[in-house]
Amino acid sequence: MAKKKKKDWIKKADIKEGAFTAKAKKKGITSAQLQENVLANPDEYDEKTVKQANLRKTLVGLKKKKKEKK
């Protein structure tokens, strides 16, 4: 029997809302552009920023899946 995925994983994550967007605005770009820059060159950014970029990628993907279902 396969384990059921927990849907409340996001609630347990330690997230400061708007932190990634604030970093992007400080650089004068959108959060999507910052995400692409970070994921293309992860060695140029700190670990926290890389994790934030990956989280944004995951959440945007989940939102797209949810819209497709409707």
GROMACS elastic network, one bead per residue, 0.5 to 0.9 nm:
[ bonds ]
;  ai    aj funct       b0    kb
    3     6     6  0.89911   500
    6     9     6  0.61663   500
    7    10     6  0.76469   500
    8    11     6  0.55129   500
    8    12     6  0.71365   500
    9    12     6  0.53960   500
    9    13     6  0.66761   500
   10    13     6  0.52171   500
   10    14     6  0.85164   500
   10    15     6  0.86937   500
   11    14     6  0.80699   500
   11    15     6  0.88151   500
   12    15     6  0.87871   500
   15    18     6  0.88192   500
   15    19     6  0.83868   500
   15    52     6  0.87560   500
   16    19     6  0.57584   500
   16    20     6  0.85037   500
   17    20     6  0.79658   500
   17    21     6  0.86918   500
   18    21     6  0.51963   500
   18    22     6  0.60131   500
   18    23     6  0.87028   500
   19    22     6  0.50681   500
   19    23     6  0.63620   500
   19    24     6  0.87972   500
   19    52     6  0.86324   500
   20    23     6  0.51325   500
   20    24     6  0.63924   500
   20    25     6  0.87726   500
   20    31     6  0.68328   500
   20    34     6  0.85268   500
   20    35     6  0.88551   500
   20    49     6  0.74047   500
   20    52     6  0.64660   500
   20    53     6  0.76357   500
   20    56     6  0.85133   500
   21    24     6  0.50358   500
   21    25     6  0.61755   500
   21    26     6  0.85703   500
   21    30     6  0.72807   500
   21    31     6  0.52362   500
   21    32     6  0.89273   500
   21    34     6  0.86430   500
   22    25     6  0.50776   500
   22    26     6  0.61006   500
   22    27     6  0.87054   500
   22    31     6  0.83389   500
   23    26     6  0.51442   500
   23    27     6  0.65187   500
   23    28     6  0.87876   500
   23    29     6  0.88889   500
   23    31     6  0.80237   500
   23    34     6  0.82831   500
   23    49     6  0.89349   500
   24    27     6  0.51939   500
   24    28     6  0.62402   500
   24    29     6  0.52725   500
   24    30     6  0.55791   500
   24    31     6  0.52359   500
   24    32     6  0.85190   500
   24    33     6  0.79082   500
   24    34     6  0.58256   500
   24    35     6  0.87270   500
   25    29     6  0.56480   500
   25    30     6  0.64911   500
   25    31     6  0.76245   500
   26    29     6  0.77297   500
   27    30     6  0.86269   500
   27    34     6  0.85661   500
   29    32     6  0.82176   500
   29    33     6  0.62368   500
   29    34     6  0.67180   500
   30    33     6  0.52275   500
   30    34     6  0.63382   500
   30    35     6  0.86202   500
   31    34     6  0.50147   500
   31    35     6  0.60350   500
   31    36     6  0.86725   500
   31    53     6  0.86465   500
   31    56     6  0.86432   500
   32    35     6  0.50241   500
   32    36     6  0.63511   500
   32    37     6  0.87119   500
   32    53     6  0.87670   500
   32    56     6  0.84652   500
   32    57     6  0.87126   500
   33    36     6  0.51849   500
   33    37     6  0.62345   500
   33    38     6  0.86377   500
   34    37     6  0.50122   500
   34    38     6  0.60369   500
   34    39     6  0.84994   500
   34    53     6  0.77634   500
   35    38     6  0.51990   500
   35    39     6  0.60770   500
   35    40     6  0.84147   500
   35    49     6  0.89483   500
   35    50     6  0.82849   500
   35    52     6  0.83189   500
   35    54     6  0.77310   500
   35    56     6  0.74996   500
   35    57     6  0.75678   500
   36    39     6  0.52646   500
   36    40     6  0.59448   500
   36    41     6  0.85375   500
   36    53     6  0.80378   500
   37    40     6  0.52126   500
   37    41     6  0.61748   500
   37    42     6  0.80840   500
   38    41     6  0.52349   500
   38    42     6  0.51823   500
   38    43     6  0.83568   500
   38    44     6  0.75705   500
   38    45     6  0.66107   500
   38    49     6  0.75064   500
   38    50     6  0.61581   500
   38    53     6  0.66858   500
   39    42     6  0.54422   500
   39    50     6  0.69101   500
   39    53     6  0.69281   500
   39    54     6  0.76162   500
   41    44     6  0.57854   500
   41    45     6  0.75014   500
   42    45     6  0.55617   500
   42    46     6  0.77740   500
   42    47     6  0.81073   500
   42    49     6  0.86828   500
   42    50     6  0.61993   500
   43    46     6  0.74875   500
   43    47     6  0.86344   500
   43    50     6  0.88911   500
   45    48     6  0.82163   500
   45    49     6  0.63134   500
   45    50     6  0.66264   500
   46    49     6  0.55297   500
   46    50     6  0.65104   500
   46    51     6  0.88910   500
   47    50     6  0.51500   500
   47    51     6  0.62412   500
   47    52     6  0.86606   500
   48    51     6  0.50986   500
   48    52     6  0.61705   500
   48    53     6  0.86631   500
   49    53     6  0.61638   500
   49    54     6  0.86343   500
   50    53     6  0.50948   500
   50    54     6  0.62747   500
   50    55     6  0.86210   500
   51    54     6  0.50934   500
   51    55     6  0.61093   500
   51    56     6  0.85981   500
   52    55     6  0.50157   500
   52    56     6  0.61349   500
   52    57     6  0.86006   500
   53    56     6  0.51080   500
   53    57     6  0.62348   500
   53    58     6  0.86950   500
   54    57     6  0.50429   500
   54    58     6  0.62365   500
   54    59     6  0.86738   500
   55    58     6  0.50486   500
   55    59     6  0.61130   500
   55    60     6  0.85325   500
   56    59     6  0.51428   500
   56    60     6  0.60259   500
   56    61     6  0.84447   500
   57    60     6  0.53228   500
   57    61     6  0.61994   500
   57    62     6  0.87251   500
   58    61     6  0.51284   500
   58    62     6  0.62382   500
   58    63     6  0.87072   500
   59    62     6  0.50151   500
   59    63     6  0.61699   500
   59    64     6  0.86438   500
   60    63     6  0.50939   500
   60    64     6  0.62662   500
   60    65     6  0.87302   500
   61    64     6  0.51380   500
   61    65     6  0.62750   500
   61    66     6  0.86572   500
   62    65     6  0.51117   500
   62    66     6  0.61787   500
   62    67     6  0.87166   500
   63    66     6  0.50939   500
   63    67     6  0.63080   500
   63    68     6  0.87531   500
   64    67     6  0.51599   500
   64    68     6  0.62776   500
   64    69     6  0.88518   500
   65    68     6  0.51428   500
   65    69     6  0.64586   500
   66    69     6  0.53469   500
   66    70     6  0.69037   500
   67    70     6  0.54801   500
